[in-house]
Amino acid sequence: MADVKFVAGQHVSIMRGRSFAASAPSGVYRVVAALPKEMGQQRYRVRSDGETHDRIVDEVRLEAVGL
């Protein structure tokens, strides 16, 4: 896998903007995995502690959070 900006277990937040990210609850998410890069942006599976499902988010929508 190519170099990725975020690694599994790292804490991130989702930047607001158009698309589903506008409906994602604000707060801290944990990177579950970097997905294989196909065409376009690197994507990640992320999960909030308050949710039971993962979200797939483009790398450009994520910011690192220091805890």
C-alpha positions as CSV (number, residue, x, y, z in Angstrom):
1,M,0.0,0.0,0.0
2,A,1.2,3.5,-0.8
3,D,2.2,5.9,1.9
4,V,-0.8,7.1,3.8
5,K,-1.3,10.2,5.9
6,F,-3.3,8.5,8.8
7,V,-2.7,5.1,10.4
8,A,-5.1,2.6,12.1
9,G,-5.8,3.8,15.7
10,Q,-5.1,7.5,15.0
11,H,-7.7,10.0,16.1
12,V,-9.1,12.4,13.5
13,S,-12.0,14.7,12.9
14,I,-14.2,15.1,9.8
15,M,-14.1,18.5,8.2
16,R,-17.4,20.0,7.4
17,G,-18.5,20.6,3.8
18,R,-20.8,19.3,1.2
19,S,-21.7,15.6,1.1
20,F,-22.4,13.2,4.0
21,A,-19.7,14.8,6.1
22,A,-22.2,17.6,6.8
23,S,-24.4,15.0,8.5
24,A,-21.7,13.2,10.4
25,P,-21.7,14.0,14.1
26,S,-18.9,16.3,15.1
27,G,-16.3,14.9,17.4
28,V,-13.4,12.6,17.4
29,Y,-13.2,9.5,15.2
30,R,-10.7,6.6,15.2
31,V,-9.1,5.4,11.9
32,V,-10.0,1.8,11.5
33,A,-8.1,1.2,8.3
34,A,-6.7,2.9,5.2
35,L,-8.5,1.5,2.2
36,P,-6.6,0.3,-0.9
37,K,-6.1,3.3,-3.2
38,E,-7.7,2.7,-6.5
39,M,-8.5,5.8,-8.5
40,G,-8.7,9.3,-7.0
41,Q,-8.4,10.1,-3.3
42,Q,-7.0,7.9,-0.5
43,R,-9.9,6.8,1.6
44,Y,-10.2,5.6,5.2
45,R,-12.7,3.7,7.3
46,V,-13.3,5.7,10.5
47,R,-15.5,5.1,13.5
48,S,-16.8,7.3,16.3
49,D,-17.0,5.7,19.8
50,G,-20.7,6.7,19.9
51,E,-21.6,4.8,16.7
52,T,-21.8,1.2,15.8
53,H,-20.9,1.6,12.1
54,D,-17.9,2.7,10.1
55,R,-17.8,5.7,7.7
56,I,-15.8,5.8,4.5
57,V,-14.1,9.3,4.2
58,D,-11.7,10.8,1.7
59,E,-8.3,11.8,3.1
60,V,-8.9,15.5,2.3
61,R,-11.9,15.5,4.6
62,L,-9.9,14.4,7.7
63,E,-7.7,16.3,10.2
64,A,-5.5,14.8,12.8
65,V,-6.6,15.3,16.4
66,G,-4.1,15.3,19.2
67,L,-5.5,13.7,22.4
